[in-house]
Amino acid sequence: MWRWRPRSLRVRLTLWYAGALAIVLGLYAGGVFVFLWHSLSSALDRQLHDDFEIAEQMLARDGPDGVRWRLDAGHEEGEAADSGGWVDVWSSTGRLLYRSPGRDVDVGAPLAVASSARDARPQSEYLPGVGRVRALVAPYTIGDLAVVLRVVRSEEPLWHDLRELLLVLGLGFPLALGLAAFGGFALARRALRPVRDMAERARTITADHLGRRLPVDDPEGELGQLAIVFNDTLARLERSFAELRRFTADASHELRTPLTAIRSVGEVGLRGHRDDHAYREIIGSMLEEADRLTRLVDTLLVLSRADADAISLRLERIDVRALTDEITAQLEVLAEEKRQVLSIEAPGRIEVVADRLILRQALLNLLDNAIKYSPEGGHIRVLVGQRTGIPTIEVVDNGPGIAPEHREAIFRRFYRVDPARTRNAGGAGLGLCIARWAVELHGGRIELESEEGKGSTFRIVCVAPHEAGTGPRSGGADDPMGER
């Protein structure tokens, strides 16, 4: 079934407002009509009772079976006559004994008679030649003559007043509804003007102009709150776009560096004839850069899968001491080149429930970072312990430390406190980013304590075995490796 639905919110609000007002006005008009009808009807009934009491006092016997009005009828019956009413008296056999002067129309004897005057209730009826009237009929005794007394008043004044009321309501209702609809449309247009302004401003916001914001006229109002929420969303989008641009630029730069080195070495090798040893050195240099490029691409693929929430965990119970021994043994060669000492301190067997490969990657990156930044002859300690029943792994070095303004930023992708030194050491600025993501993937966290000139402590706060499964299953789409 086809239904018309206006697209404009202003029109819909106006129609709803007009419809609700029409219902309210209709109910009000109906209430007024019923109230006026009941009031006029009650007044007419009271007048009939008054007429009946007057008739009881003024009627008298006239002969053996006659009835007359005691005083001048024009004086006593003027009010009833002016209202289109009259008084008539009937015998028990249905013979008319008395009728007010001037009423020669045959209206017939009353058909229904109350059992007593107290039980009598006015009844509306239609009389041919007269119209609609209200009559009060009850038995009465004049002397020893039993009669039926009927007092009648026309209902025409009552219906005349009701018709005037209906005319006024019929003319005023559409006028009031039209004025209300016009006013409602104007109010809706004014109330929705901020929405129009926000829509116009939103059309101007593009990827190149994410710094623009929606106007906020009333921060406390509903539309103001909506604009604030949109502005916050735009601010997050602006930061995300800026992060994406920075990531793209940094990734392009990091990829271009080994590619340029490979090309340069290859071009130098082709400039002349060389012996086998020289060619081996050239090919070795190219393979070294190709290996660096492969590691960088693999790392970017891991980050990409993490952003896409495409990494699932294979949880198992892991002995932290055994894992640190394995990683330390792997990195001892790098430490020996700088005459550094790696030591492990653990009170005993401590277990965590985690994905072994991912947790190993986090600890491997932290240790590799400590070796790169610690001076020659330095001491790097790996402390395995517990805090309030939660396993922790601390990597403590005696390097240059990290300034407060860099402590949160170092977990960003491609961020370097000293870009030149880090690049010469072979890093791409992704190790700490990967480490933080890997720990948070298990529901844990990385804490950093550092003092400039005295070294740094990176602490992995794991998830206790009984809490396994309570953390996130994989990296979220809101850049789990980025700034938090």
C-alpha positions as CSV (number, residue, x, y, z in Angstrom):
1,M,0.0,0.0,0.0
2,W,1.4,3.3,-1.0
3,R,1.8,5.9,1.7
4,W,3.0,9.4,1.2
5,R,5.9,10.4,3.5
6,P,7.4,13.9,3.2
7,R,11.2,14.0,3.1
8,S,11.5,17.3,4.8
9,L,11.8,17.1,8.6
10,R,10.3,20.5,8.9
11,V,7.2,19.4,7.0
12,R,6.9,16.2,9.1
13,L,7.2,18.1,12.4
14,T,4.6,20.6,11.2
15,L,2.2,17.8,10.2
16,W,2.7,16.0,13.4
17,Y,2.2,19.2,15.3
18,A,-0.9,20.1,13.3
19,G,-2.3,16.6,13.7
20,A,-1.8,16.6,17.4
21,L,-3.3,20.1,17.7
22,A,-6.3,19.0,15.6
23,I,-6.9,16.1,17.9
24,V,-6.6,18.3,21.0
25,L,-8.9,21.0,19.5
26,G,-11.4,18.3,18.3
27,L,-11.5,16.8,21.8
28,Y,-11.8,20.3,23.3
29,A,-14.6,21.3,20.9
30,G,-16.4,18.0,21.6
31,G,-16.1,18.6,25.3
32,V,-17.4,22.2,25.0
33,F,-20.4,20.9,22.9
34,V,-21.3,18.2,25.3
35,F,-20.9,20.6,28.3
36,L,-23.1,23.2,26.7
37,W,-25.7,20.7,25.6
38,H,-25.8,19.2,29.1
39,S,-26.0,22.7,30.7
40,L,-28.8,23.9,28.4
41,S,-30.7,20.6,28.7
42,S,-30.5,20.7,32.5
43,A,-31.7,24.3,32.5
44,L,-34.6,23.3,30.2
45,D,-35.5,20.4,32.6
46,R,-35.5,22.8,35.6
47,Q,-37.8,25.1,33.7
48,L,-40.2,22.2,33.0
49,H,-40.2,21.3,36.7
50,D,-40.9,24.9,37.6
51,D,-43.8,25.0,35.0
52,F,-45.2,21.8,36.5
53,E,-45.2,23.2,40.0
54,I,-46.9,26.4,38.8
55,A,-49.5,24.3,36.9
56,E,-50.2,22.3,40.1
57,Q,-50.9,25.5,42.0
58,M,-52.9,27.3,39.3
59,L,-55.2,24.5,38.0
60,A,-58.6,24.2,39.5
61,R,-61.9,22.2,38.9
62,D,-64.4,23.6,36.5
63,G,-67.6,21.8,36.9
64,P,-67.9,18.1,37.4
65,D,-65.2,17.0,34.9
66,G,-63.7,20.3,33.8
67,V,-60.4,22.1,34.5
68,R,-59.6,25.7,34.4
69,W,-56.7,28.1,35.1
70,R,-57.3,30.1,38.2
71,L,-55.9,33.5,37.0
72,D,-55.5,35.2,33.7
73,A,-53.7,32.7,31.5
74,G,-51.7,35.4,29.7
75,H,-50.2,36.5,32.9
76,E,-49.3,33.1,34.3
77,E,-48.4,31.2,31.1
78,G,-46.6,33.9,29.3
79,E,-43.1,32.6,29.9
80,A,-44.0,29.1,28.7
81,A,-45.8,30.5,25.7
82,D,-42.8,32.7,24.8
83,S,-40.6,29.6,24.8
84,G,-42.9,27.7,22.5
85,G,-44.4,25.6,25.3
86,W,-47.8,25.0,26.8
87,V,-49.7,23.1,29.5
88,D,-52.4,20.6,28.8
89,V,-54.5,18.3,31.1
90,W,-55.9,15.0,30.1
91,S,-58.4,12.7,31.7
92,S,-57.6,9.1,32.6
93,T,-59.6,8.1,29.5
94,G,-57.5,10.2,27.1
95,R,-59.9,13.2,26.8
96,L,-58.4,16.7,26.7
97,L,-59.6,18.7,29.6
98,Y,-57.5,21.8,29.3
99,R,-54.8,23.3,27.0
100,S,-53.1,26.6,27.2
101,P,-54.7,29.3,24.9
102,G,-53.3,29.5,21.4
103,R,-52.4,25.8,21.1
104,D,-55.0,24.4,18.7
105,V,-52.6,21.9,17.1
106,D,-53.5,18.3,17.7
107,V,-50.5,16.9,19.5
108,G,-52.3,13.8,20.9
109,A,-52.5,12.5,24.3
110,P,-49.3,11.5,26.2
111,L,-48.5,7.8,25.7
112,A,-46.2,7.3,28.6
113,V,-47.1,8.5,32.0
114,A,-44.8,8.4,35.1
115,S,-46.2,6.5,38.1
116,S,-45.9,9.6,40.2
117,A,-44.8,13.2,39.9
118,R,-41.6,12.5,41.8
119,D,-40.6,9.8,39.2
120,A,-41.4,12.0,36.3
121,R,-38.5,12.9,34.0
122,P,-38.6,15.2,31.1
123,Q,-38.5,13.4,27.7
124,S,-37.6,14.7,24.3
125,E,-40.0,13.9,21.5
126,Y,-41.0,15.0,18.1
127,L,-44.6,16.3,17.6
128,P,-46.0,16.8,14.1
129,G,-46.6,20.4,13.3
130,V,-44.7,21.5,16.4
131,G,-41.2,20.0,16.1
132,R,-38.9,18.8,18.8
133,V,-40.1,19.5,22.3
134,R,-39.3,18.6,25.9
135,A,-42.3,17.3,27.9
136,L,-42.8,16.4,31.5
137,V,-45.8,14.1,32.1
138,A,-47.1,13.0,35.5
139,P,-50.4,12.1,37.2
140,Y,-52.1,14.7,39.3
141,T,-55.3,15.1,41.3
142,I,-57.4,18.2,41.1
143,G,-59.8,17.9,44.0
144,D,-61.0,14.3,43.6
145,L,-60.5,14.4,39.8
146,A,-57.5,12.2,38.6
147,V,-55.9,13.7,35.6
148,V,-52.6,13.6,33.6
149,L,-50.7,16.8,33.6
150,R,-48.2,17.6,30.8
151,V,-46.0,20.7,30.5
152,V,-44.1,21.2,27.3
153,R,-41.3,23.5,26.2
154,S,-39.8,23.8,22.7
155,E,-36.2,22.6,22.3
156,E,-35.7,25.0,19.4
157,P,-33.8,27.6,21.6
158,L,-31.5,24.9,22.8
159,W,-30.7,23.6,19.3
160,H,-30.4,27.2,18.1
161,D,-27.6,27.8,20.6
162,L,-25.9,24.5,19.7
163,R,-26.0,25.3,16.0
164,E,-24.4,28.7,16.7
165,L,-21.7,27.0,18.7
166,L,-21.1,24.5,15.9
167,L,-20.9,27.3,13.4
168,V,-18.4,29.2,15.5
169,L,-16.3,26.0,16.0
170,G,-16.6,25.1,12.3
171,L,-15.3,28.5,11.2
172,G,-12.7,28.9,13.9
173,F,-11.3,25.3,13.9
174,P,-9.7,25.4,10.4
175,L,-8.6,29.0,11.0
176,A,-6.9,28.1,14.3
177,L,-5.4,25.0,12.8
178,G,-4.0,26.9,9.8
179,L,-2.5,29.5,12.0
180,A,-1.0,26.9,14.3
181,A,0.4,24.9,11.3
182,F,2.0,28.1,9.9
183,G,3.4,29.0,13.3
184,G,4.6,25.4,13.8
185,F,6.4,25.4,10.5
186,A,8.1,28.7,11.3
187,L,9.2,27.4,14.7
188,A,10.4,24.1,13.2
189,R,12.3,26.0,10.5
190,R,13.9,28.2,13.2
191,A,14.7,25.3,15.5
192,L,16.3,23.3,12.7
193,R,18.3,26.2,11.3
194,P,21.4,24.9,13.2
195,V,21.0,21.6,11.4
196,R,21.0,23.4,8.0
197,D,24.1,25.4,9.0
198,M,25.8,22.2,10.1
199,A,24.9,20.4,6.9
200,E,26.2,23.3,4.8
201,R,29.5,23.3,6.8
202,A,29.8,19.6,6.6
203,R,29.6,19.7,2.7
204,T,32.8,21.8,2.8
205,I,34.7,19.3,4.9
206,T,36.9,17.0,2.7
207,A,40.0,15.0,3.2
208,D,42.0,18.2,2.4
209,H,40.0,20.3,4.9
210,L,39.6,18.1,7.9
211,G,40.5,21.0,10.2
212,R,37.1,22.6,9.7
213,R,34.5,22.1,12.3
214,L,30.7,22.4,12.6
215,P,29.3,25.5,14.2
216,V,28.1,25.1,17.8
217,D,25.6,27.8,18.7
218,D,24.4,26.3,22.0
219,P,26.8,23.8,23.6
220,E,24.1,22.9,26.2
221,G,21.4,22.1,23.7
222,E,20.7,18.8,22.0
223,L,21.9,20.1,18.6
224,G,24.9,21.7,20.2
225,Q,25.8,18.3,21.8
226,L,25.4,16.7,18.4
227,A,27.7,19.2,16.8
228,I,30.3,18.6,19.5
229,V,30.2,14.9,19.0
230,F,30.6,15.4,15.2
231,N,33.5,17.8,15.8
232,D,35.2,15.2,18.1
233,T,34.7,12.6,15.4
234,L,36.2,14.9,12.8
235,A,39.2,15.6,15.2
236,R,39.8,11.8,15.5
237,L,39.5,11.5,11.7
238,E,42.0,14.3,11.3
239,R,44.4,12.6,13.6
240,S,43.9,9.3,11.8
241,F,44.5,10.8,8.4
242,A,47.6,12.6,9.7
243,E,48.8,9.3,11.2
244,L,48.1,7.5,7.9
245,R,50.0,10.2,5.9
246,R,52.9,10.0,8.3
247,F,52.9,6.2,8.2
248,T,52.8,6.2,4.4
249,A,55.6,8.7,4.2
250,D,57.7,6.9,6.8
251,A,57.1,3.5,5.2
252,S,58.0,4.9,1.8
253,H,61.1,6.3,3.1
254,E,62.1,3.1,5.0
255,L,61.4,1.0,1.9
256,R,63.3,3.4,-0.4
257,T,66.5,3.4,1.7
258,P,67.4,-0.3,1.2
259,L,66.2,-0.2,-2.4
260,T,68.4,2.7,-3.1
261,A,71.3,0.9,-1.4
262,I,70.8,-2.2,-3.5
263,R,70.6,-0.2,-6.7
264,S,73.7,1.8,-5.8
265,V,75.8,-1.2,-4.9
266,G,74.6,-2.9,-8.1
267,E,75.5,0.1,-10.3
268,V,78.9,0.3,-8.7
269,G,79.5,-3.4,-9.3
270,L,78.6,-3.1,-13.0
271,R,81.0,-0.2,-13.7
272,G,84.0,-2.4,-14.4
273,H,85.4,-5.9,-14.3
274,R,86.2,-7.2,-10.8
275,D,87.4,-10.4,-9.3
276,D,85.3,-13.0,-7.6
277,H,86.0,-11.7,-4.1
278,A,84.8,-8.2,-5.0
279,Y,81.6,-9.6,-6.6
280,R,81.0,-11.7,-3.5
281,E,81.2,-8.6,-1.3
282,I,78.9,-6.7,-3.7
283,I,76.3,-9.5,-3.7
284,G,76.7,-9.9,0.1
285,S,75.9,-6.2,0.6
286,M,72.9,-6.5,-1.7
287,L,71.6,-9.5,0.1
288,E,72.1,-7.7,3.4
289,E,69.9,-4.8,2.2
290,A,67.4,-7.3,0.7
291,D,67.2,-9.1,4.1
292,R,66.6,-5.7,5.8
293,L,64.0,-4.9,3.3
294,T,62.3,-8.3,3.9
295,R,62.2,-7.8,7.6
296,L,60.7,-4.4,7.2
297,V,58.0,-5.7,4.8
298,D,57.2,-8.6,7.2
299,T,56.8,-6.2,10.0
300,L,54.5,-4.0,8.0
301,L,52.5,-7.0,7.1
302,V,52.1,-7.9,10.8
303,L,50.9,-4.4,11.5
304,S,48.5,-4.5,8.6
305,R,47.0,-7.8,9.8
306,A,46.7,-6.4,13.3
307,D,44.8,-3.3,12.0
308,A,42.5,-5.6,10.1
309,D,41.8,-7.6,13.2
310,A,43.0,-10.7,11.4
311,I,45.3,-12.2,14.0
312,S,44.0,-14.9,16.4
313,L,45.8,-16.2,19.5
314,R,46.9,-19.7,20.2
315,L,46.9,-19.7,23.9
316,E,49.1,-22.1,25.9
317,R,50.8,-22.2,29.3
318,I,54.3,-20.7,29.0
319,D,57.2,-20.8,31.4
320,V,58.4,-17.2,31.4
321,R,61.9,-18.1,32.6
322,A,62.4,-20.7,29.8
323,L,61.2,-18.2,27.2
324,T,63.6,-15.4,28.5
325,D,66.5,-17.9,28.5
326,E,65.7,-18.8,24.8
327,I,65.6,-15.1,23.7
328,T,68.7,-14.1,25.7
329,A,70.6,-16.9,24.1
330,Q,69.6,-15.7,20.6
331,L,70.7,-12.1,21.3
332,E,73.9,-12.9,23.1
333,V,75.9,-12.5,19.9
334,L,74.6,-8.9,19.4
335,A,75.4,-8.1,23.1
336,E,78.9,-9.6,22.8
337,E,79.7,-7.4,19.8
338,K,79.2,-4.4,22.2
339,R,80.8,-6.2,25.2
340,Q,77.5,-6.1,27.0
341,V,76.3,-8.4,29.7
342,L,72.8,-10.0,29.6
343,S,71.6,-11.5,32.9
344,I,68.3,-13.1,34.0
345,E,66.9,-12.9,37.5
346,A,63.9,-15.1,38.3
347,P,62.7,-16.5,41.7
348,G,61.4,-19.7,40.2
349,R,58.9,-21.1,37.7
350,I,56.3,-18.5,36.7
351,E,53.7,-19.3,34.1
352,V,51.5,-17.2,31.8
353,V,48.8,-18.1,29.4
354,A,49.7,-16.5,26.0
355,D,50.5,-17.1,22.4
356,R,54.2,-18.1,22.5
357,L,55.3,-16.6,19.2
358,I,53.6,-13.3,19.7
359,L,54.8,-12.9,23.3
360,R,58.3,-14.0,22.2
361,Q,58.2,-11.2,19.6
362,A,57.4,-8.6,22.2
363,L,60.2,-9.6,24.5
364,L,62.6,-10.0,21.6
365,N,61.9,-6.4,20.5
366,L,62.4,-5.0,24.0
367,L,65.7,-6.8,24.4
368,D,66.9,-5.8,21.0
369,N,66.0,-2.2,21.7
370,A,67.9,-2.3,25.0
371,I,71.0,-3.7,23.3
372,K,70.9,-1.0,20.6
373,Y,70.7,1.9,23.0
374,S,72.9,0.7,25.8
375,P,76.5,1.8,25.7
376,E,79.4,-0.6,25.1
377,G,80.2,-2.6,28.2
378,G,76.7,-2.0,29.6
379,H,74.6,-4.4,31.7
380,I,71.1,-5.4,30.6
381,R,69.0,-7.3,33.1
382,V,65.8,-9.3,32.6
383,L,63.8,-9.5,35.8
384,V,61.0,-12.1,36.0
385,G,58.6,-11.8,38.9
386,Q,55.1,-11.2,40.2
387,R,53.2,-8.1,41.5
388,T,50.1,-8.9,43.5
389,G,49.9,-12.3,41.8
390,I,50.3,-10.9,38.2
391,P,53.4,-12.0,36.3
392,T,55.8,-9.3,35.1
393,I,58.8,-9.2,32.9
394,E,61.2,-6.2,33.2
395,V,64.0,-5.3,30.8
396,V,66.4,-2.9,32.5
397,D,69.2,-1.2,30.7
398,N,71.7,1.6,31.6
399,G,71.4,3.5,28.4
400,P,70.8,7.3,27.9
401,G,67.2,7.1,29.1
402,I,64.2,8.7,27.5
403,A,63.0,12.3,28.0
404,P,59.4,12.7,29.4
405,E,58.2,14.2,26.1
406,H,59.2,11.1,24.2
407,R,58.0,8.4,26.6
408,E,54.5,8.0,25.1
409,A,55.5,8.8,21.5
410,I,58.2,6.1,21.3
411,F,55.4,3.5,20.9
412,R,54.2,5.1,17.7
413,R,55.1,3.6,14.3
414,F,58.4,4.9,12.8
415,Y,59.0,7.2,15.7
416,R,62.6,7.8,16.6
417,V,64.1,9.9,19.4
418,D,67.3,10.2,17.4
419,P,66.4,9.3,13.8
420,A,69.9,9.3,12.4
421,R,71.4,7.1,15.1
422,T,68.5,4.6,15.0
423,R,68.6,4.2,11.2
424,N,72.4,3.6,11.3
425,A,71.7,0.9,13.8
426,G,69.4,-0.8,11.4
427,G,66.1,0.0,13.1
428,A,62.9,1.2,11.5
429,G,61.1,2.6,14.5
430,L,58.6,-0.3,14.7
431,G,60.0,-2.5,17.5
432,L,58.4,-0.9,20.5
433,C,55.2,-0.5,18.5
434,I,55.1,-4.2,17.8
435,A,56.0,-5.0,21.4
436,R,53.1,-2.9,22.8
437,W,50.6,-4.4,20.4
438,A,51.7,-7.9,21.2
439,V,51.3,-7.4,25.0
440,E,48.0,-5.6,24.7
441,L,46.7,-8.3,22.4
442,H,46.8,-10.6,25.4
443,G,45.1,-8.1,27.7
444,G,48.3,-6.9,29.3
445,R,50.2,-3.6,29.2
446,I,53.7,-2.2,28.9
447,E,54.9,0.3,31.5
448,L,58.0,2.5,31.1
449,E,60.2,4.0,33.8
450,S,63.1,6.1,32.7
451,E,65.6,8.6,34.0
452,E,67.7,10.6,31.6
453,G,71.4,9.5,31.8
454,K,70.6,6.5,34.0
455,G,68.7,4.1,31.8
456,S,65.2,2.8,31.2
457,T,63.0,0.0,32.5
458,F,60.3,-1.6,30.2
459,R,57.9,-3.7,32.2
460,I,55.5,-6.2,30.6
461,V,52.5,-6.7,32.9
462,C,51.0,-10.1,31.8
463,V,47.7,-11.7,32.4
464,A,47.6,-14.3,35.2
465,P,46.7,-17.9,34.1
466,H,43.3,-17.7,35.8
467,E,42.5,-14.5,33.9
468,A,43.4,-15.9,30.5
469,G,40.8,-15.1,27.9
470,T,39.5,-12.0,29.6
471,G,41.6,-9.7,27.4
472,P,41.1,-8.8,23.7
473,R,41.6,-11.6,21.2
474,S,43.3,-9.6,18.5
475,G,44.4,-6.1,17.6
476,G,41.5,-3.7,17.1
477,A,40.9,-1.5,14.1
478,D,41.6,1.7,16.1
479,D,45.3,1.3,15.7
480,P,46.3,-0.9,18.6
481,M,50.0,-0.2,18.0
482,G,49.6,3.6,17.7
483,E,49.5,6.3,20.3
484,R,47.1,5.8,23.2
